[in-house]
Amino acid sequence: MKLEPHNGLALPCFVDEAQKREERQSLIKEVTAFIARNNIYGLDLESPWLSKVLAAYEQPHRHFHTLAHLGDICRLIEENVVDSAELRGKLMLTALFHDVVWVPQGDDSEDQSVAAFDFIIGHYNLPIPAAVRQEVSLAILSTKAQSSENELGNRFHEFDCHVILRGSPIDLLAYEFQIFREFQYLNMLDYRKGRREFFSRFSRRFPQCRDNMNFLIDYLERRRPRVGIYGGTFNPFHIGHLSILEKAEQMFDKVIVAVGINPAKQIKRDPHIEKDLPFHEVVYFDTLMVDFVAMESTFADVTLVRGLRNGYDLDYEMNQLCFMQQMMPGIRTVYLPCDKHLEHVSSSALNSLATFNVQGRDSIYYPKKFHYYNYSIEELFA
């Protein structure tokens, strides 16, 4: 699902993969054209640096800090800065690099974006004057706390935070939904606390948007997101599991990966799950599934998600469902079939393979979707 602007509002609509590809190409052309029109420093736009920067905005963990957000900023700059080509050129560089590195964990994305900016300039010999380089770097750093110490940062802030400063209620809800998806690795308590602190801090810094911030705080307190709990032992977590997770994410606002631990078997935690899913909430539990579902239902409307490979899985799941329904009447469960080409992939089969010297040939069965999370700036942009 995406959010389409319509008469100033953001309305939900479903799009197919072909339409997504077409819109992506259109957006890349639009952003590239904006950069070309404001390329006052004569940057080589055919060099690989630009495609690598734009690719960073398409990383799959991003839902707000995306190429679409970059495109919105570019449009706002051109619509509102008409009297200074030099200012547009600086704002273009700030926009292009301000979120080139962005992860929800930690608070150093701005610092890492500046480091990427410096690395790309040096590695690709981009002819950006040292004074401009310093000014843009300070503008990027000022986005961390929306500080007022840098004039370029102040102008850029108007465009970067446009939806918060001037968005309609529908736009604000769309924004908060996208942020929620980006921070889904947090549990609900930590997420709500963090957002309340951000809204309060932002309204103090910008009193003109206090009504918008109060609206979002009220929404945060009242909202019960639709959360799927994808439970299993995941020993190990493989591409078949990832496929089910991705399908569930199209149905729910958030999906928690719940790893069941049997105390009697003394199974240790598998650190690979959290490495494979750094942007998801991965929870270990050693209780009954119904007790875990009840606990997670405090702040959300919860549905249990189960994956099916074949009829044998279905028979087993139906027996388990009978137990759960008797212990927790009203429990919601959804069963998702795996893709046909993944029916043969199972944790037990991969564990059997691992007993042989397969020389790494089993690596194709393990997820690599988010491996870029551990890449250095050099690996991402060189």
C-alpha positions as CSV (number, residue, x, y, z in Angstrom):
1,M,0.0,0.0,0.0
2,K,1.1,3.5,-0.7
3,L,-0.3,7.0,0.1
4,E,-1.4,9.0,-2.9
5,P,-1.8,12.8,-2.6
6,H,-5.3,13.9,-3.6
7,N,-6.5,17.5,-3.1
8,G,-3.8,18.0,-0.5
9,L,-4.6,14.7,1.4
10,A,-2.8,11.4,1.5
11,L,-5.2,8.6,0.6
12,P,-4.4,4.8,0.7
13,C,-4.4,2.9,-2.5
14,F,-3.0,-0.5,-3.6
15,V,-0.4,-0.6,-6.4
16,D,1.0,-3.6,-8.3
17,E,4.7,-4.3,-8.8
18,A,4.7,-3.0,-12.4
19,Q,3.3,0.3,-11.3
20,K,5.8,0.5,-8.4
21,R,8.7,0.0,-10.9
22,E,7.2,2.7,-13.2
23,E,6.8,5.1,-10.4
24,R,10.3,4.4,-9.1
25,Q,11.9,5.1,-12.5
26,S,9.8,8.3,-12.8
27,L,11.0,9.4,-9.4
28,I,14.6,8.7,-10.1
29,K,14.3,10.8,-13.3
30,E,12.7,13.6,-11.4
31,V,15.4,13.8,-8.7
32,T,18.2,13.4,-11.3
33,A,16.7,16.2,-13.4
34,F,16.6,18.4,-10.3
35,I,20.2,17.7,-9.5
36,A,21.2,18.5,-13.1
37,R,19.4,21.8,-13.1
38,N,21.1,22.9,-9.9
39,N,24.5,21.4,-10.5
40,I,26.4,24.7,-10.1
41,Y,29.6,22.9,-9.1
42,G,29.9,20.9,-12.3
43,L,29.6,17.4,-10.6
44,D,30.0,14.4,-12.9
45,L,26.4,13.0,-12.8
46,E,27.5,10.0,-15.0
47,S,29.9,8.8,-12.3
48,P,28.7,5.9,-10.1
49,W,28.5,8.1,-7.0
50,L,25.1,9.4,-7.8
51,S,23.5,6.0,-8.5
52,K,25.0,4.7,-5.2
53,V,23.5,7.7,-3.3
54,L,20.1,7.3,-4.8
55,A,20.2,3.5,-4.1
56,A,20.8,4.2,-0.4
57,Y,17.5,6.0,-0.3
58,E,15.8,2.8,-1.5
59,Q,17.1,0.5,1.2
60,P,14.2,-1.7,2.3
61,H,14.1,-0.7,5.9
62,R,13.1,2.9,4.9
63,H,9.5,4.0,4.8
64,F,9.7,7.7,5.4
65,H,13.4,8.6,4.8
66,T,13.1,7.4,1.2
67,L,13.6,8.5,-2.4
68,A,10.0,9.9,-2.3
69,H,10.9,12.1,0.6
70,L,14.0,13.3,-1.2
71,G,11.8,14.1,-4.2
72,D,9.4,16.1,-2.1
73,I,12.3,18.2,-0.7
74,C,13.6,18.8,-4.2
75,R,10.2,20.1,-5.4
76,L,9.8,22.3,-2.4
77,I,13.3,23.8,-3.0
78,E,12.5,24.7,-6.6
79,E,9.1,26.1,-5.8
80,N,10.3,28.3,-2.9
81,V,13.9,29.3,-3.7
82,V,13.7,31.2,-7.0
83,D,16.1,34.1,-6.6
84,S,19.4,32.4,-5.9
85,A,21.0,29.7,-7.9
86,E,23.8,29.4,-5.4
87,L,21.4,28.8,-2.5
88,R,19.6,26.2,-4.6
89,G,22.9,24.4,-5.3
90,K,23.8,24.3,-1.6
91,L,20.3,23.1,-0.7
92,M,20.5,20.4,-3.4
93,L,23.7,19.0,-1.9
94,T,22.2,19.2,1.6
95,A,19.0,17.3,0.4
96,L,21.0,14.7,-1.5
97,F,23.3,13.8,1.4
98,H,21.3,14.6,4.6
99,D,19.8,11.1,4.9
100,V,22.3,9.1,2.7
101,V,23.0,7.1,5.8
102,W,20.0,6.5,7.9
103,V,19.2,3.8,10.5
104,P,16.7,4.1,13.3
105,Q,19.1,2.6,15.9
106,G,21.4,5.0,17.6
107,D,21.6,8.7,17.0
108,D,24.6,9.1,14.7
109,S,22.9,8.9,11.3
110,E,23.6,12.6,10.6
111,D,27.3,12.1,11.6
112,Q,27.5,9.1,9.3
113,S,25.8,11.0,6.5
114,V,28.5,13.8,6.8
115,A,31.2,11.1,6.8
116,A,29.7,9.6,3.6
117,F,29.5,13.1,2.1
118,D,33.2,13.6,2.8
119,F,34.2,10.1,1.6
120,I,32.3,10.5,-1.7
121,I,33.8,13.9,-2.4
122,G,37.3,12.5,-1.9
123,H,36.8,9.2,-3.6
124,Y,35.1,10.5,-6.7
125,N,37.0,13.9,-6.8
126,L,33.9,16.0,-6.7
127,P,34.8,19.7,-7.3
128,I,33.0,21.1,-4.3
129,P,34.7,24.1,-2.7
130,A,35.9,23.6,0.8
131,A,33.8,26.4,2.2
132,V,30.7,24.9,0.7
133,R,31.6,21.5,1.9
134,Q,31.8,22.8,5.4
135,E,28.6,24.7,5.2
136,V,26.6,21.7,3.9
137,S,28.1,19.4,6.5
138,L,27.0,21.8,9.3
139,A,23.5,22.0,7.7
140,I,23.3,18.2,7.7
141,L,24.4,18.0,11.4
142,S,21.9,20.6,12.4
143,T,19.1,18.3,11.3
144,K,19.9,16.1,14.3
145,A,18.3,18.5,16.8
146,Q,16.8,21.0,14.4
147,S,19.4,23.5,15.7
148,S,19.4,27.2,14.5
149,E,23.2,27.6,14.4
150,N,23.5,27.2,10.7
151,E,21.6,29.5,8.2
152,L,21.7,26.9,5.4
153,G,20.4,24.4,7.9
154,N,17.5,26.7,8.9
155,R,16.4,27.0,5.3
156,F,16.8,23.3,4.7
157,H,14.8,22.5,7.8
158,E,11.7,24.2,6.3
159,F,11.7,21.7,3.5
160,D,12.9,18.6,5.4
161,C,10.2,19.0,8.1
162,H,7.5,20.4,5.9
163,V,4.9,17.7,6.7
164,I,5.3,18.3,10.5
165,L,5.3,22.1,10.2
166,R,2.5,22.5,7.7
167,G,0.9,19.1,7.0
168,S,-2.8,18.4,7.2
169,P,-4.1,15.9,9.8
170,I,-4.2,13.2,7.1
171,D,-0.6,14.0,6.1
172,L,0.5,13.8,9.7
173,L,-1.1,10.4,10.1
174,A,0.6,9.1,7.0
175,Y,3.9,10.5,8.3
176,E,3.5,8.8,11.7
177,F,2.5,5.5,10.1
178,Q,5.8,5.5,8.0
179,I,7.9,6.4,11.0
180,F,6.2,3.6,13.0
181,R,7.3,1.1,10.3
182,E,10.9,2.4,10.4
183,F,11.1,2.0,14.2
184,Q,9.3,-1.3,14.4
185,Y,12.4,-2.9,16.0
186,L,11.3,-1.2,19.2
187,N,8.6,-2.6,21.5
188,M,5.5,-0.5,21.9
189,L,6.4,1.0,25.3
190,D,9.7,2.3,24.1
191,Y,8.3,3.5,20.8
192,R,5.5,5.5,22.5
193,K,7.9,7.0,25.0
194,G,10.4,8.0,22.3
195,R,7.8,9.6,20.1
196,R,6.2,11.5,23.0
197,E,9.6,13.0,23.8
198,F,10.3,13.9,20.2
199,F,6.9,15.6,19.8
200,S,7.3,17.6,23.0
201,R,10.9,18.6,22.1
202,F,9.8,19.6,18.6
203,S,6.9,21.7,19.8
204,R,9.2,23.6,22.2
205,R,11.6,24.3,19.4
206,F,8.9,25.3,17.0
207,P,5.9,26.7,18.8
208,Q,4.0,27.3,15.5
209,C,3.5,23.6,15.1
210,R,2.4,22.9,18.7
211,D,-1.1,22.0,17.5
212,N,0.3,19.4,15.1
213,M,2.4,17.9,17.8
214,N,-0.4,17.7,20.3
215,F,-2.5,16.1,17.6
216,L,0.1,13.4,17.1
217,I,0.6,12.8,20.8
218,D,-3.2,12.3,21.2
219,Y,-3.1,9.9,18.2
220,L,-0.2,8.0,19.7
221,E,-2.1,7.5,23.0
222,R,-5.2,6.3,21.3
223,R,-3.9,4.2,18.4
224,R,-3.9,0.4,18.6
225,P,-1.8,-0.8,15.6
226,R,-2.5,-4.0,13.9
227,V,0.4,-6.3,14.9
228,G,1.2,-9.7,13.6
229,I,3.2,-12.2,15.7
230,Y,5.2,-14.5,13.6
231,G,6.0,-17.3,15.9
232,G,8.3,-20.3,15.5
233,T,11.6,-21.8,16.6
234,F,13.4,-20.5,13.5
235,N,16.4,-22.8,14.1
236,P,17.8,-21.5,11.8
237,F,15.9,-18.6,10.2
238,H,16.0,-19.0,6.4
239,I,14.6,-17.5,3.2
240,G,11.3,-19.4,3.5
241,H,10.7,-17.7,6.9
242,L,11.7,-14.3,5.4
243,S,9.2,-14.8,2.6
244,I,6.3,-15.4,5.1
245,L,7.5,-12.4,7.1
246,E,7.4,-10.2,4.0
247,K,3.8,-11.4,3.2
248,A,2.7,-10.7,6.7
249,E,4.1,-7.2,6.6
250,Q,1.7,-6.4,3.7
251,M,-1.2,-7.2,6.1
252,F,-0.1,-5.7,9.4
253,D,1.4,-2.4,10.6
254,K,4.1,-4.3,12.3
255,V,5.2,-7.9,12.6
256,I,7.0,-9.2,15.7
257,V,9.3,-12.2,15.2
258,A,8.6,-14.4,18.2
259,V,11.3,-17.1,18.8
260,G,10.0,-19.9,21.0
261,I,12.5,-21.4,23.5
262,N,11.8,-24.8,25.0
263,P,13.5,-24.7,28.5
264,A,13.6,-28.5,28.6
265,K,15.7,-28.7,25.5
266,Q,18.1,-26.0,26.7
267,I,18.2,-24.4,23.2
268,K,20.5,-21.4,23.1
269,R,19.6,-18.1,21.4
270,D,20.5,-18.0,17.7
271,P,22.3,-14.6,17.2
272,H,21.9,-14.9,13.5
273,I,18.2,-14.1,13.7
274,E,18.8,-10.6,15.1
275,K,21.7,-10.1,12.6
276,D,19.4,-11.1,9.7
277,L,16.6,-8.9,11.0
278,P,18.1,-5.8,12.5
279,F,15.1,-3.6,11.7
280,H,12.5,-5.9,13.3
281,E,11.5,-6.6,16.8
282,V,12.8,-10.1,17.6
283,V,11.5,-11.5,20.9
284,Y,12.4,-14.7,22.7
285,F,9.8,-16.3,24.9
286,D,9.5,-19.5,26.9
287,T,5.8,-19.3,27.8
288,L,2.7,-20.6,26.0
289,M,2.1,-18.8,22.8
290,V,-1.4,-17.7,24.1
291,D,0.3,-16.0,27.1
292,F,2.7,-14.2,24.8
293,V,-0.1,-13.0,22.5
294,A,-2.1,-11.8,25.6
295,M,1.0,-9.8,26.8
296,E,1.5,-8.2,23.4
297,S,-2.2,-7.3,23.2
298,T,-1.9,-4.5,25.8
299,F,-1.2,-1.8,23.3
300,A,-2.1,-3.4,19.9
301,D,-4.6,-5.6,18.1
302,V,-2.7,-8.8,17.7
303,T,-3.0,-11.7,15.2
304,L,-0.8,-14.8,15.2
305,V,0.9,-15.5,11.9
306,R,1.9,-19.0,10.9
307,G,3.6,-20.2,7.7
308,L,2.6,-23.3,5.8
309,R,4.8,-25.4,3.4
310,N,2.4,-28.3,2.8
311,G,-0.6,-30.3,4.0
312,Y,1.4,-31.9,6.8
313,D,2.1,-28.4,8.2
314,L,-1.6,-27.6,8.0
315,D,-2.6,-30.7,9.9
316,Y,-0.2,-29.9,12.7
317,E,-1.3,-26.2,12.8
318,M,-5.0,-27.2,13.1
319,N,-4.2,-29.3,16.1
320,Q,-2.3,-26.5,17.7
321,L,-5.1,-24.1,16.9
322,C,-7.6,-26.2,18.8
323,F,-5.4,-26.0,22.0
324,M,-5.0,-22.2,21.6
325,Q,-8.7,-21.6,21.0
326,Q,-9.6,-23.5,24.1
327,M,-7.1,-21.6,26.3
328,M,-7.7,-18.2,24.6
329,P,-11.1,-18.0,23.0
330,G,-11.1,-15.3,20.3
331,I,-7.4,-15.6,19.4
332,R,-6.9,-14.5,15.8
333,T,-4.7,-16.6,13.5
334,V,-3.7,-16.2,9.9
335,Y,-2.0,-19.0,7.9
336,L,0.2,-18.0,5.0
337,P,1.4,-20.5,2.4
338,C,5.1,-20.3,1.3
339,D,6.0,-19.7,-2.3
340,K,6.1,-22.9,-4.4
341,H,9.8,-22.7,-5.1
342,L,10.5,-22.6,-1.4
343,E,8.5,-25.6,-0.3
344,H,11.6,-27.8,0.1
345,V,13.4,-25.3,2.4
346,S,13.1,-26.2,6.1
347,S,15.2,-25.7,9.2
348,S,15.7,-29.4,9.7
349,A,16.9,-29.8,6.1
350,L,19.4,-27.0,6.5
351,N,20.6,-28.5,9.8
352,S,21.2,-31.8,8.1
353,L,23.1,-30.0,5.3
354,A,25.3,-28.3,7.9
355,T,26.6,-31.6,9.1
356,F,28.4,-32.0,5.8
357,N,31.2,-30.0,4.2
358,V,29.0,-28.1,1.7
359,Q,31.7,-25.4,1.2
360,G,29.3,-22.6,1.7
361,R,26.9,-23.7,-0.9
362,D,24.0,-23.6,1.6
363,S,24.4,-19.8,1.9
364,I,21.7,-19.3,-0.7
365,Y,19.1,-20.4,1.8
366,Y,19.9,-17.7,4.4
367,P,18.6,-14.1,4.2
368,K,20.8,-11.3,3.0
369,K,18.2,-8.7,2.6
370,F,19.6,-6.4,5.4
371,H,23.2,-7.3,5.2
372,Y,24.0,-3.7,4.2
373,Y,23.3,-2.7,7.8
374,N,26.8,-3.9,8.8
375,Y,28.6,-2.4,5.7
376,S,31.1,0.4,6.1
377,I,30.7,3.7,4.3
378,E,33.5,2.6,1.9
379,E,31.6,-0.7,1.1
380,L,28.4,1.2,0.5
381,F,29.7,4.0,-1.7
382,A,33.1,3.1,-3.1
